Amino acid sequence: MKLIAIKDNYDGIFSLGNSCKVSTKLQQNNLRFYTGVIDWMTSFSLLGVVDLLQHNFMNFMEKENMIFTGYHAYGTKLGFKDIKYDIISCHDFLITENTPTDLKTYAEFKTILDRRIQRF
């Protein structure tokens, strides 16, 4: 793919990369006007991201599809992987409010996520 082939005006640019670094770079270059669905998540599976998009985020990050993966952000946040799409939430669950077995802030997280999905 060549730049000339995709050079155009766009309504939005979304991070589909494998880490939150893409979101940071978009923000630094004034290309990120609001948070996308997986901006602050990690995915090592392009097939998982493609599947997520093809299914219009159906059942994404539903509690029954999430497993604890460890601690992130220097041990301040819990990581949870959506096993259906192979995508990890790394920045959404503070250890001061949640535990690996009890996500007290899940409802708030899901509301925010659903709003991002609607915007997408």
A tleap script that builds the chain and sets N, CA, C and O, in Angstrom:
source leaprc.protein.ff14SB
mol = sequence {
  NMET LYS LEU ILE ALA ILE LYS ASP ASN TYR
  ASP GLY ILE PHE SER LEU GLY ASN SER CYS
  LYS VAL SER THR LYS LEU GLN GLN ASN ASN
  LEU ARG PHE TYR THR GLY VAL ILE ASP TRP
  MET THR SER PHE SER LEU LEU GLY VAL VAL
  ASP LEU LEU GLN HIE ASN PHE MET ASN PHE
  MET GLU LYS GLU ASN MET ILE PHE THR GLY
  TYR HIE ALA TYR GLY THR LYS LEU GLY PHE
  LYS ASP ILE LYS TYR ASP ILE ILE SER CYS
  HIE ASP PHE LEU ILE THR GLU ASN THR PRO
  THR ASP LEU LYS THR TYR ALA GLU PHE LYS
  THR ILE LEU ASP ARG ARG ILE GLN ARG CPHE
}
set mol.1.N position { 0.845 -1.165 0.000 }
set mol.1.CA position { 0.000 0.000 0.000 }
set mol.1.C position { 0.896 1.235 0.000 }
set mol.1.O position { 1.890 1.301 0.722 }
set mol.2.N position { 0.533 2.180 -0.800 }
set mol.2.CA position { 1.288 3.423 -0.886 }
set mol.2.C position { 0.449 4.564 -0.321 }
set mol.2.O position { -0.778 4.562 -0.427 }
set mol.3.N position { 1.129 5.538 0.282 }
set mol.3.CA position { 0.451 6.679 0.900 }
set mol.3.C position { -0.478 7.368 -0.088 }
set mol.3.O position { -1.591 7.743 0.279 }
set mol.4.N position { -0.052 7.540 -1.310 }
set mol.4.CA position { -0.868 8.223 -2.308 }
set mol.4.C position { -2.213 7.512 -2.518 }
set mol.4.O position { -3.216 8.150 -2.838 }
set mol.5.N position { -2.221 6.202 -2.337 }
set mol.5.CA position { -3.446 5.424 -2.541 }
set mol.5.C position { -4.475 5.647 -1.438 }
set mol.5.O position { -5.671 5.466 -1.666 }
set mol.6.N position { -4.029 6.036 -0.257 }
set mol.6.CA position { -4.965 6.217 0.863 }
set mol.6.C position { -5.068 7.669 1.323 }
set mol.6.O position { -5.819 7.977 2.248 }
set mol.7.N position { -4.317 8.561 0.681 }
set mol.7.CA position { -4.334 9.974 1.070 }
set mol.7.C position { -5.698 10.564 0.730 }
set mol.7.O position { -6.119 10.574 -0.427 }
set mol.8.N position { -6.377 11.054 1.761 }
set mol.8.CA position { -7.732 11.568 1.598 }
set mol.8.C position { -8.132 12.261 2.894 }
set mol.8.O position { -7.343 12.309 3.837 }
set mol.9.N position { -9.332 12.790 2.950 }
set mol.9.CA position { -9.893 13.333 4.188 }
set mol.9.C position { -10.710 12.232 4.859 }
set mol.9.O position { -11.449 11.500 4.199 }
set mol.10.N position { -10.568 12.127 6.168 }
set mol.10.CA position { -11.268 11.089 6.920 }
set mol.10.C position { -12.019 11.705 8.091 }
set mol.10.O position { -11.601 12.720 8.648 }
set mol.11.N position { -13.129 11.080 8.455 }
set mol.11.CA position { -13.919 11.546 9.593 }
set mol.11.C position { -13.318 11.115 10.917 }
set mol.11.O position { -13.553 11.760 11.939 }
set mol.12.N position { -12.559 10.050 10.919 }
set mol.12.CA position { -11.976 9.567 12.164 }
set mol.12.C position { -10.862 8.580 11.902 }
set mol.12.O position { -10.805 7.936 10.854 }
set mol.13.N position { -9.984 8.478 12.870 }
set mol.13.CA position { -8.901 7.503 12.827 }
set mol.13.C position { -8.970 6.734 14.134 }
set mol.13.O position { -9.000 7.331 15.210 }
set mol.14.N position { -8.995 5.414 14.043 }
set mol.14.CA position { -9.117 4.587 15.239 }
set mol.14.C position { -7.927 3.657 15.370 }
set mol.14.O position { -7.400 3.147 14.382 }
set mol.15.N position { -7.525 3.452 16.584 }
set mol.15.CA position { -6.453 2.524 16.890 }
set mol.15.C position { -6.967 1.097 16.785 }
set mol.15.O position { -7.958 0.734 17.419 }
set mol.16.N position { -6.288 0.295 15.982 }
set mol.16.CA position { -6.573 -1.136 15.902 }
set mol.16.C position { -5.298 -1.919 16.175 }
set mol.16.O position { -5.202 -3.110 15.876 }
set mol.17.N position { -4.332 -1.230 16.743 }
set mol.17.CA position { -3.031 -1.829 16.995 }
set mol.17.C position { -3.039 -2.762 18.179 }
set mol.17.O position { -4.071 -2.988 18.810 }
set mol.18.N position { -1.867 -3.303 18.470 }
set mol.18.CA position { -1.813 -4.310 19.525 }
set mol.18.C position { -1.554 -3.742 20.906 }
set mol.18.O position { -1.442 -4.501 21.869 }
set mol.19.N position { -1.456 -2.421 21.029 }
set mol.19.CA position { -1.253 -1.844 22.363 }
set mol.19.C position { -1.786 -0.422 22.409 }
set mol.19.O position { -2.192 0.140 21.392 }
set mol.20.N position { -1.778 0.145 23.597 }
set mol.20.CA position { -2.284 1.501 23.787 }
set mol.20.C position { -1.324 2.562 23.258 }
set mol.20.O position { -1.669 3.743 23.241 }
set mol.21.N position { -0.140 2.171 22.831 }
set mol.21.CA position { 0.828 3.136 22.300 }
set mol.21.C position { 0.302 3.833 21.054 }
set mol.21.O position { 0.615 5.000 20.815 }
set mol.22.N position { -0.494 3.128 20.261 }
set mol.22.CA position { -1.069 3.725 19.058 }
set mol.22.C position { -1.953 4.907 19.443 }
set mol.22.O position { -1.885 5.960 18.810 }
set mol.23.N position { -2.771 4.745 20.460 }
set mol.23.CA position { -3.645 5.821 20.935 }
set mol.23.C position { -2.837 7.019 21.395 }
set mol.23.O position { -3.198 8.165 21.126 }
set mol.24.N position { -1.747 6.750 22.086 }
set mol.24.CA position { -0.883 7.822 22.566 }
set mol.24.C position { -0.311 8.604 21.389 }
set mol.24.O position { -0.287 9.834 21.421 }
set mol.25.N position { 0.144 7.920 20.364 }
set mol.25.CA position { 0.709 8.584 19.181 }
set mol.25.C position { -0.359 9.383 18.437 }
set mol.25.O position { -0.091 10.494 17.981 }
set mol.26.N position { -1.556 8.835 18.311 }
set mol.26.CA position { -2.645 9.582 17.679 }
set mol.26.C position { -2.927 10.864 18.446 }
set mol.26.O position { -3.124 11.922 17.849 }
set mol.27.N position { -2.946 10.769 19.768 }
set mol.27.CA position { -3.201 11.930 20.612 }
set mol.27.C position { -2.083 12.963 20.467 }
set mol.27.O position { -2.358 14.156 20.348 }
set mol.28.N position { -0.840 12.520 20.475 }
set mol.28.CA position { 0.301 13.431 20.340 }
set mol.28.C position { 0.280 14.179 19.009 }
set mol.28.O position { 0.781 15.299 18.918 }
set mol.29.N position { -0.294 13.568 17.987 }
set mol.29.CA position { -0.348 14.184 16.661 }
set mol.29.C position { -1.703 14.814 16.346 }
set mol.29.O position { -2.018 15.083 15.187 }
set mol.30.N position { -2.501 15.048 17.391 }
set mol.30.CA position { -3.822 15.675 17.259 }
set mol.30.C position { -4.728 14.949 16.262 }
set mol.30.O position { -5.467 15.584 15.511 }
set mol.31.N position { -4.667 13.633 16.262 }
set mol.31.CA position { -5.498 12.816 15.382 }
set mol.31.C position { -6.526 11.996 16.152 }
set mol.31.O position { -7.284 11.230 15.557 }
set mol.32.N position { -6.552 12.151 17.449 }
set mol.32.CA position { -7.469 11.389 18.303 }
set mol.32.C position { -8.422 12.367 18.976 }
set mol.32.O position { -8.038 13.114 19.875 }
set mol.33.N position { -9.665 12.346 18.524 }
set mol.33.CA position { -10.642 13.308 19.027 }
set mol.33.C position { -11.509 12.739 20.142 }
set mol.33.O position { -12.124 13.491 20.897 }
set mol.34.N position { -11.561 11.444 20.245 }
set mol.34.CA position { -12.230 10.770 21.355 }
set mol.34.C position { -11.707 9.342 21.423 }
set mol.34.O position { -11.078 8.853 20.485 }
set mol.35.N position { -11.970 8.692 22.522 }
set mol.35.CA position { -11.442 7.353 22.753 }
set mol.35.C position { -12.211 6.317 21.943 }
set mol.35.O position { -13.441 6.270 21.979 }
set mol.36.N position { -11.479 5.496 21.220 }
set mol.36.CA position { -12.068 4.407 20.454 }
set mol.36.C position { -12.317 3.194 21.336 }
set mol.36.O position { -11.950 3.183 22.511 }
set mol.37.N position { -12.932 2.191 20.773 }
set mol.37.CA position { -13.343 1.008 21.528 }
set mol.37.C position { -12.153 0.276 22.147 }
set mol.37.O position { -12.191 -0.077 23.325 }
set mol.38.N position { -11.105 0.046 21.370 }
set mol.38.CA position { -9.967 -0.720 21.896 }
set mol.38.C position { -8.699 0.127 22.020 }
set mol.38.O position { -7.590 -0.407 22.009 }
set mol.39.N position { -8.865 1.441 22.137 }
set mol.39.CA position { -7.709 2.337 22.265 }
set mol.39.C position { -6.777 1.950 23.404 }
set mol.39.O position { -5.558 1.961 23.230 }
set mol.40.N position { -7.313 1.615 24.538 }
set mol.40.CA position { -6.483 1.356 25.720 }
set mol.40.C position { -6.451 -0.127 26.063 }
set mol.40.O position { -6.349 -0.509 27.228 }
set mol.41.N position { -6.539 -0.954 25.027 }
set mol.41.CA position { -6.507 -2.400 25.216 }
set mol.41.C position { -5.338 -2.992 24.432 }
set mol.41.O position { -4.708 -2.314 23.621 }
set mol.42.N position { -5.066 -4.258 24.689 }
set mol.42.CA position { -3.980 -4.959 24.015 }
set mol.42.C position { -4.539 -6.158 23.269 }
set mol.42.O position { -5.373 -6.898 23.789 }
set mol.43.N position { -4.064 -6.339 22.035 }
set mol.43.CA position { -4.432 -7.523 21.272 }
set mol.43.C position { -3.227 -7.992 20.479 }
set mol.43.O position { -2.602 -7.219 19.753 }
set mol.44.N position { -2.916 -9.252 20.626 }
set mol.44.CA position { -1.834 -9.845 19.851 }
set mol.44.C position { -2.388 -10.676 18.700 }
set mol.44.O position { -1.641 -11.373 18.014 }
set mol.45.N position { -3.699 -10.600 18.491 }
set mol.45.CA position { -4.359 -11.409 17.469 }
set mol.45.C position { -5.117 -10.517 16.488 }
set mol.45.O position { -6.178 -9.984 16.814 }
set mol.46.N position { -4.565 -10.360 15.288 }
set mol.46.CA position { -5.264 -9.605 14.258 }
set mol.46.C position { -6.586 -10.278 13.907 }
set mol.46.O position { -7.578 -9.601 13.637 }
set mol.47.N position { -6.602 -11.598 13.910 }
set mol.47.CA position { -7.845 -12.326 13.627 }
set mol.47.C position { -8.924 -12.001 14.657 }
set mol.47.O position { -10.101 -11.897 14.313 }
set mol.48.N position { -8.523 -11.842 15.919 }
set mol.48.CA position { -9.479 -11.472 16.958 }
set mol.48.C position { -10.075 -10.098 16.716 }
set mol.48.O position { -11.277 -9.904 16.894 }
set mol.49.N position { -9.247 -9.142 16.312 }
set mol.49.CA position { -9.725 -7.785 16.025 }
set mol.49.C position { -10.648 -7.802 14.808 }
set mol.49.O position { -11.700 -7.163 14.819 }
set mol.50.N position { -10.261 -8.523 13.768 }
set mol.50.CA position { -11.105 -8.631 12.572 }
set mol.50.C position { -12.447 -9.267 12.929 }
set mol.50.O position { -13.494 -8.793 12.486 }
set mol.51.N position { -12.424 -10.322 13.715 }
set mol.51.CA position { -13.653 -10.989 14.158 }
set mol.51.C position { -14.531 -10.027 14.961 }
set mol.51.O position { -15.748 -9.992 14.779 }
set mol.52.N position { -13.915 -9.256 15.839 }
set mol.52.CA position { -14.639 -8.263 16.641 }
set mol.52.C position { -15.357 -7.261 15.739 }
set mol.52.O position { -16.528 -6.951 15.958 }
set mol.53.N position { -14.654 -6.759 14.728 }
set mol.53.CA position { -15.248 -5.788 13.807 }
set mol.53.C position { -16.339 -6.425 12.948 }
set mol.53.O position { -17.392 -5.825 12.735 }
set mol.54.N position { -16.091 -7.633 12.459 }
set mol.54.CA position { -17.087 -8.311 11.621 }
set mol.54.C position { -18.371 -8.613 12.388 }
set mol.54.O position { -19.454 -8.653 11.804 }
set mol.55.N position { -18.249 -8.824 13.688 }
set mol.55.CA position { -19.427 -9.107 14.511 }
set mol.55.C position { -19.955 -7.865 15.227 }
set mol.55.O position { -20.754 -7.968 16.158 }
set mol.56.N position { -19.501 -6.690 14.781 }
set mol.56.CA position { -19.984 -5.416 15.334 }
set mol.56.C position { -19.924 -5.370 16.854 }
set mol.56.O position { -20.845 -4.880 17.507 }
set mol.57.N position { -18.834 -5.882 17.410 }
set mol.57.CA position { -18.567 -5.841 18.850 }
set mol.57.C position { -19.561 -6.664 19.679 }
set mol.57.O position { -19.657 -6.479 20.892 }
set mol.58.N position { -20.295 -7.564 19.035 }
set mol.58.CA position { -21.291 -8.371 19.736 }
set mol.58.C position { -20.646 -9.177 20.872 }
set mol.58.O position { -19.675 -9.904 20.665 }
set mol.59.N position { -21.203 -9.030 22.057 }
set mol.59.CA position { -20.753 -9.731 23.272 }
set mol.59.C position { -19.321 -9.400 23.689 }
set mol.59.O position { -18.695 -10.162 24.427 }
set mol.60.N position { -18.806 -8.275 23.221 }
set mol.60.CA position { -17.440 -7.886 23.571 }
set mol.60.C position { -17.349 -7.511 25.042 }
set mol.60.O position { -18.140 -6.710 25.540 }
set mol.61.N position { -16.387 -8.091 25.724 }
set mol.61.CA position { -16.111 -7.853 27.138 }
set mol.61.C position { -17.325 -8.134 28.031 }
set mol.61.O position { -17.537 -7.468 29.044 }
set mol.62.N position { -18.108 -9.130 27.633 }
set mol.62.CA position { -19.159 -9.606 28.533 }
set mol.62.C position { -18.467 -10.370 29.659 }
set mol.62.O position { -17.481 -11.070 29.430 }
set mol.63.N position { -18.981 -10.233 30.852 }
set mol.63.CA position { -18.330 -10.811 32.032 }
set mol.63.C position { -18.017 -12.298 31.882 }
set mol.63.O position { -16.957 -12.759 32.306 }
set mol.64.N position { -18.937 -13.044 31.281 }
set mol.64.CA position { -18.727 -14.490 31.159 }
set mol.64.C position { -17.605 -14.847 30.180 }
set mol.64.O position { -17.138 -15.986 30.168 }
set mol.65.N position { -17.169 -13.889 29.363 }
set mol.65.CA position { -16.077 -14.122 28.412 }
set mol.65.C position { -14.734 -13.593 28.915 }
set mol.65.O position { -13.741 -13.648 28.189 }
set mol.66.N position { -14.691 -13.087 30.137 }
set mol.66.CA position { -13.479 -12.439 30.641 }
set mol.66.C position { -12.748 -13.308 31.663 }
set mol.66.O position { -13.355 -13.900 32.555 }
set mol.67.N position { -11.420 -13.364 31.502 }
set mol.67.CA position { -10.585 -14.067 32.478 }
set mol.67.C position { -9.471 -13.130 32.946 }
set mol.67.O position { -8.976 -12.305 32.178 }
set mol.68.N position { -9.091 -13.267 34.192 }
set mol.68.CA position { -8.017 -12.466 34.774 }
set mol.68.C position { -6.685 -12.886 34.163 }
set mol.68.O position { -6.380 -14.076 34.081 }
set mol.69.N position { -5.884 -11.892 33.730 }
set mol.69.CA position { -4.591 -12.188 33.094 }
set mol.69.C position { -3.394 -11.729 33.908 }
set mol.69.O position { -2.267 -12.144 33.638 }
set mol.70.N position { -3.623 -10.877 34.905 }
set mol.70.CA position { -2.502 -10.384 35.700 }
set mol.70.C position { -2.640 -8.900 35.991 }
set mol.70.O position { -3.687 -8.293 35.766 }
set mol.71.N position { -1.562 -8.342 36.493 }
set mol.71.CA position { -1.546 -6.931 36.876 }
set mol.71.C position { -0.851 -6.110 35.797 }
set mol.71.O position { 0.116 -6.559 35.181 }
set mol.72.N position { -1.360 -4.904 35.578 }
set mol.72.CA position { -0.836 -4.017 34.538 }
set mol.72.C position { -0.610 -2.631 35.129 }
set mol.72.O position { -0.926 -2.374 36.291 }
set mol.73.N position { -0.059 -1.752 34.310 }
set mol.73.CA position { 0.182 -0.358 34.710 }
set mol.73.C position { 0.920 -0.296 36.046 }
set mol.73.O position { 0.472 0.334 37.004 }
set mol.74.N position { 2.063 -0.973 36.071 }
set mol.74.CA position { 2.922 -0.998 37.269 }
set mol.74.C position { 2.199 -1.548 38.495 }
set mol.74.O position { 2.434 -1.107 39.620 }
set mol.75.N position { 1.322 -2.511 38.262 }
set mol.75.CA position { 0.628 -3.178 39.352 }
set mol.75.C position { -0.574 -2.443 39.901 }
set mol.75.O position { -1.124 -2.848 40.925 }
set mol.76.N position { -0.998 -1.367 39.245 }
set mol.76.CA position { -2.125 -0.576 39.749 }
set mol.76.C position { -3.471 -0.988 39.151 }
set mol.76.O position { -4.521 -0.581 39.647 }
set mol.77.N position { -3.442 -1.792 38.089 }
set mol.77.CA position { -4.685 -2.175 37.415 }
set mol.77.C position { -4.698 -3.672 37.145 }
set mol.77.O position { -3.653 -4.305 36.999 }
set mol.78.N position { -5.900 -4.218 37.083 }
set mol.78.CA position { -6.091 -5.634 36.776 }
set mol.78.C position { -6.296 -5.799 35.274 }
set mol.78.O position { -6.977 -4.992 34.642 }
set mol.79.N position { -5.711 -6.836 34.714 }
set mol.79.CA position { -5.918 -7.140 33.308 }
set mol.79.C position { -6.941 -8.246 33.146 }
set mol.79.O position { -6.896 -9.255 33.850 }
set mol.80.N position { -7.857 -8.056 32.223 }
set mol.80.CA position { -8.862 -9.070 31.918 }
set mol.80.C position { -8.943 -9.273 30.418 }
set mol.80.O position { -9.049 -8.319 29.648 }
set mol.81.N position { -8.891 -10.540 30.018 }
set mol.81.CA position { -8.907 -10.898 28.604 }
set mol.81.C position { -10.289 -11.365 28.187 }
set mol.81.O position { -10.904 -12.201 28.848 }
set mol.82.N position { -10.767 -10.811 27.079 }
set mol.82.CA position { -11.976 -11.312 26.447 }
set mol.82.C position { -11.551 -12.530 25.627 }
set mol.82.O position { -10.885 -12.392 24.601 }
set mol.83.N position { -11.936 -13.716 26.081 }
set mol.83.CA position { -11.464 -14.944 25.436 }
set mol.83.C position { -12.128 -15.190 24.079 }
set mol.83.O position { -11.627 -15.985 23.283 }
set mol.84.N position { -13.233 -14.528 23.812 }
set mol.84.CA position { -13.895 -14.680 22.512 }
set mol.84.C position { -13.097 -13.978 21.412 }
set mol.84.O position { -12.966 -14.496 20.304 }
set mol.85.N position { -12.563 -12.791 21.731 }
set mol.85.CA position { -11.857 -11.991 20.730 }
set mol.85.C position { -10.355 -11.862 20.992 }
set mol.85.O position { -9.639 -11.261 20.192 }
set mol.86.N position { -9.877 -12.417 22.097 }
set mol.86.CA position { -8.448 -12.403 22.426 }
set mol.86.C position { -7.910 -10.974 22.591 }
set mol.86.O position { -6.841 -10.638 22.082 }
set mol.87.N position { -8.665 -10.151 23.305 }
set mol.87.CA position { -8.293 -8.757 23.556 }
set mol.87.C position { -8.272 -8.529 25.061 }
set mol.87.O position { -9.159 -8.987 25.780 }
set mol.88.N position { -7.246 -7.812 25.532 }
set mol.88.CA position { -7.038 -7.619 26.968 }
set mol.88.C position { -7.307 -6.172 27.372 }
set mol.88.O position { -6.766 -5.240 26.776 }
set mol.89.N position { -8.138 -5.998 28.376 }
set mol.89.CA position { -8.348 -4.699 29.010 }
set mol.89.C position { -7.257 -4.531 30.067 }
set mol.89.O position { -7.179 -5.307 31.020 }
set mol.90.N position { -6.423 -3.518 29.890 }
set mol.90.CA position { -5.263 -3.329 30.780 }
set mol.90.C position { -5.383 -2.126 31.703 }
set mol.90.O position { -4.653 -2.033 32.690 }
set mol.91.N position { -6.288 -1.205 31.403 }
set mol.91.CA position { -6.321 0.068 32.120 }
set mol.91.C position { -7.657 0.387 32.778 }
set mol.91.O position { -7.855 1.507 33.249 }
set mol.92.N position { -8.566 -0.560 32.820 }
set mol.92.CA position { -9.933 -0.234 33.232 }
set mol.92.C position { -10.311 -0.612 34.654 }
set mol.92.O position { -11.303 -0.104 35.179 }
set mol.93.N position { -9.551 -1.486 35.286 }
set mol.93.CA position { -9.963 -1.980 36.597 }
set mol.93.C position { -8.878 -1.724 37.645 }
set mol.93.O position { -7.912 -2.479 37.757 }
set mol.94.N position { -9.056 -0.651 38.405 }
set mol.94.CA position { -8.109 -0.301 39.469 }
set mol.94.C position { -8.100 -1.365 40.560 }
set mol.94.O position { -9.149 -1.901 40.919 }
set mol.95.N position { -6.917 -1.670 41.086 }
set mol.95.CA position { -6.835 -2.671 42.161 }
set mol.95.C position { -7.408 -2.143 43.469 }
set mol.95.O position { -7.733 -2.927 44.361 }
set mol.96.N position { -7.533 -0.837 43.594 }
set mol.96.CA position { -8.102 -0.263 44.816 }
set mol.96.C position { -9.618 -0.434 44.876 }
set mol.96.O position { -10.218 -0.278 45.939 }
set mol.97.N position { -10.243 -0.755 43.732 }
set mol.97.CA position { -11.697 -0.899 43.684 }
set mol.97.C position { -12.153 -2.293 43.270 }
set mol.97.O position { -13.322 -2.637 43.446 }
set mol.98.N position { -11.257 -3.090 42.729 }
set mol.98.CA position { -11.608 -4.400 42.178 }
set mol.98.C position { -10.616 -5.456 42.645 }
set mol.98.O position { -9.512 -5.143 43.092 }
set mol.99.N position { -11.032 -6.708 42.532 }
set mol.99.CA position { -10.129 -7.836 42.771 }
set mol.99.C position { -10.233 -8.757 41.556 }
set mol.99.O position { -11.150 -8.602 40.749 }
set mol.100.N position { -9.322 -9.703 41.412 }
set mol.100.CA position { -9.422 -10.623 40.276 }
set mol.100.C position { -10.728 -11.417 40.228 }
set mol.100.O position { -11.116 -11.900 39.165 }
set mol.101.N position { -11.401 -11.554 41.355 }
set mol.101.CA position { -12.655 -12.316 41.393 }
set mol.101.C position { -13.896 -11.452 41.607 }
set mol.101.O position { -15.012 -11.973 41.622 }
set mol.102.N position { -13.719 -10.149 41.771 }
set mol.102.CA position { -14.859 -9.263 42.028 }
set mol.102.C position { -14.625 -7.908 41.365 }
set mol.102.O position { -13.896 -7.061 41.881 }
set mol.103.N position { -15.262 -7.725 40.207 }
set mol.103.CA position { -15.135 -6.467 39.469 }
set mol.103.C position { -16.265 -5.521 39.867 }
set mol.103.O position { -17.313 -5.480 39.223 }
set mol.104.N position { -16.040 -4.779 40.915 }
set mol.104.CA position { -17.071 -3.863 41.426 }
set mol.104.C position { -17.392 -2.750 40.426 }
set mol.104.O position { -18.512 -2.239 40.416 }
set mol.105.N position { -16.429 -2.369 39.587 }
set mol.105.CA position { -16.650 -1.277 38.638 }
set mol.105.C position { -17.000 -1.785 37.231 }
set mol.105.O position { -16.920 -1.031 36.261 }
set mol.106.N position { -17.385 -3.056 37.125 }
set mol.106.CA position { -17.691 -3.617 35.805 }
set mol.106.C position { -18.840 -2.873 35.116 }
set mol.106.O position { -18.737 -2.569 33.927 }
set mol.107.N position { -19.914 -2.576 35.819 }
set mol.107.CA position { -21.073 -1.910 35.204 }
set mol.107.C position { -20.669 -0.561 34.615 }
set mol.107.O position { -21.086 -0.213 33.510 }
set mol.108.N position { -19.867 0.189 35.342 }
set mol.108.CA position { -19.383 1.486 34.852 }
set mol.108.C position { -18.500 1.287 33.606 }
set mol.108.O position { -18.638 2.008 32.618 }
set mol.109.N position { -17.601 0.308 33.668 }
set mol.109.CA position { -16.737 -0.024 32.533 }
set mol.109.C position { -17.571 -0.366 31.304 }
set mol.109.O position { -17.300 0.128 30.210 }
set mol.110.N position { -18.585 -1.209 31.482 }
set mol.110.CA position { -19.403 -1.669 30.355 }
set mol.110.C position { -20.215 -0.528 29.754 }
set mol.110.O position { -20.408 -0.484 28.539 }
set mol.111.N position { -20.691 0.390 30.582 }
set mol.111.CA position { -21.422 1.558 30.086 }
set mol.111.C position { -20.525 2.410 29.196 }
set mol.111.O position { -20.934 2.836 28.116 }
set mol.112.N position { -19.312 2.651 29.651 }
set mol.112.CA position { -18.352 3.438 28.871 }
set mol.112.C position { -18.006 2.712 27.571 }
set mol.112.O position { -17.962 3.327 26.506 }
set mol.113.N position { -17.764 1.420 27.659 }
set mol.113.CA position { -17.422 0.628 26.477 }
set mol.113.C position { -18.562 0.643 25.458 }
set mol.113.O position { -18.323 0.809 24.262 }
set mol.114.N position { -19.784 0.474 25.922 }
set mol.114.CA position { -20.937 0.488 25.020 }
set mol.114.C position { -21.097 1.846 24.341 }
set mol.114.O position { -21.479 1.908 23.172 }
set mol.115.N position { -20.813 2.926 25.051 }
set mol.115.CA position { -20.865 4.264 24.455 }
set mol.115.C position { -19.814 4.389 23.344 }
set mol.115.O position { -20.090 4.956 22.287 }
set mol.116.N position { -18.632 3.867 23.584 }
set mol.116.CA position { -17.571 3.903 22.566 }
set mol.116.C position { -17.963 3.072 21.342 }
set mol.116.O position { -17.679 3.451 20.206 }
set mol.117.N position { -18.607 1.954 21.583 }
set mol.117.CA position { -19.062 1.105 20.480 }
set mol.117.C position { -20.098 1.844 19.641 }
set mol.117.O position { -20.041 1.796 18.413 }
set mol.118.N position { -21.037 2.522 20.278 }
set mol.118.CA position { -22.058 3.279 19.550 }
set mol.118.C position { -21.433 4.381 18.696 }
set mol.118.O position { -21.894 4.644 17.585 }
set mol.119.N position { -20.395 5.018 19.209 }
set mol.119.CA position { -19.703 6.081 18.475 }
set mol.119.C position { -18.953 5.546 17.265 }
set mol.119.O position { -18.815 6.235 16.255 }
set mol.120.N position { -18.478 4.331 17.372 }
set mol.120.CA position { -17.674 3.733 16.313 }
set mol.120.C position { -18.539 3.508 15.084 }
set mol.120.O position { -18.052 3.009 14.069 }
savepdb mol mol.pdb
quit
